[in-house]
């Protein structure tokens, strides 16, 4: 009789593992990063895990690393960091990002860009994205805010190489 509770626990553990694997298969997508725009945080060639349900059940937040598609761009997914939310006014002055007139603290930027870009208003249901490696990034400074319906999901973890395994 003492084996019965262990069998039930083992069955329950197996069921939970199968459900987690199914959820991961349908809601988590691995993608390989191509390009240097997010270095050194995410390197070219690194695989990241993208939560594709994150923005179906929640809203984007400043600082989220997102995957998105651009209209008319066949290069596939882009991965950048959100710095501006709907209603924000974003400008870049000699490399410093200002959101609503306040300089944004960006400890993740190791390769700044000294260029300036005019103020842009972020429309409703859109986000303003920048790469962490500003000098090597094609981002909202060049193509404008990204509509929320173009967001594929939130990058949540590095997968490969193994030394990059873990949360982003």
N, C-alpha and C positions, 0 to 999 in steps of 0.2 A: 503493500500500500504506500510506502514512502516514495516509491518511484513515480506514482501518478502525478503529484504536484510538479515534479521536474519535467515530466513529459508535457504537461500543459504549458509550463513556462517555455520549454523549448519550441513547442508549436507556435505559441504566441510570438516569441522572438523571431522565428522564421517568417511568420506572416507580416510582422512589422518590417523586416528586412526586405521582403518582396515588395510591399507597398512603397517603401522608400526608394527602391530601385526603379519601380515604375514611375513614381513622381519625378525622380531625377531624369529618367529617359524622356519624359514628355515636357518637363518644365526647366530643365537645365541643359544647355547646349555648349559643348566645348568648341572653341574657335582659336585658330592660330593667328597671332598678331603679326602683321606685315608693316614694317616701317618703324621709324624712330621717334614718332611724335609723343609717345608716352614714357620715353626713357628719362631717368633710370628706373622708374617705378615698374614699368612693364617693358621688357625688351623685345625687339624684333625677333620673331621665331618662337616666342613663348606661347604656350597654350593657356587660355583663360576660360573659366566657366562662367557662362552668362545665364542669369535667372530671367527667363522669358515671361514669367508671370508677374514680376515685381511691379510693373507699372499698369497692369490690369487691375490690381487690387490696391495699389497705393500710388502716391504722387512722387515725382522726382524731387530730390533734395540737392541743395548746393553741396558740392563735394563728391557726389555720386560719380562713379566711372560708368559710362553708358556705352552701349553698342547701338548704332543707328545706321539707317540707309539714307542716302541722298537721292532725290528725284533725278533721273537721267544720268546717274553715275553707275557704270557697270562694274566698278572695282569691288563691290560687295559691301561688307560691314566696315564701319569706322568705329574706333574706340577713342573716346575723349572724356574729359572731366567737366561736369556742369559747374559753371560759375555764376550764371544768371538765370533767374526764374521769371515767370510771367509778371509783368509790371515793372521789373527792374530796368534801370538805365545803366548800361555797361560801357565803359570807355577804357582805353589803354593809353597811358601817358608815359612815354619813354620806358616801356616795359612794365610799369606798375598798373595793375588792374584796379579800377575803381568801380564799385557797385553802389549806385545811388549816392555818389559823391564821397564814399568812404573807401579808403585803400583796403583791398582784400589781402588778408594774411595768407600766404601760400607757401608753407614750408616744404611742399612737395616739388616745387620748381627749382631745379638745379642748373638748368641751362636757359637763362632768361633771354629775352629778345628786347633790345633797346628801342625798337620802333614804336611809334604812336599810331593809334587808330581812333577815328571819331566815335562819339557817343552813339550808341544804338539802343533803342527801346526794345524790350523783349515782349512780343505780343502775347495775348492770352493763349493758353494751351501750347506753349513753346518753351524751349530752353536755349541758353547761350552756352556753347561748349568751347573749351580750349584744350590743347594738348599740353602735357606737363613740360615737354621739351619745346618751348615756344619758338626757338630758332628753326626748328625742323617740322613744324606742324601746320597743316592746312586745316583751318577750323573756322569758327563763326566770325573771326576777324575778316575772313575772306568771302565766306558764303552766307553769312547771316545766321539768325537763330534757326533752330531745328524744330519743326512741328512735333508735338507729342506723338502723333500717329506714325511717325517715322522711327520712333524709339523701339528697338527690338528687345532690349532688356538691360539689366544692371549687371556689370561684371562684378562677380563676388569672390573669385578665388583664382590664384595661379595654380596650374596643374602640372606643367612641364616646362623646363627641366625640374627635377625633383627638388633642387635647392631653392626654387621659387614657389614650392608647394605651400599654400596657405591663403589666408584672406588678403584681399587687396585694400 
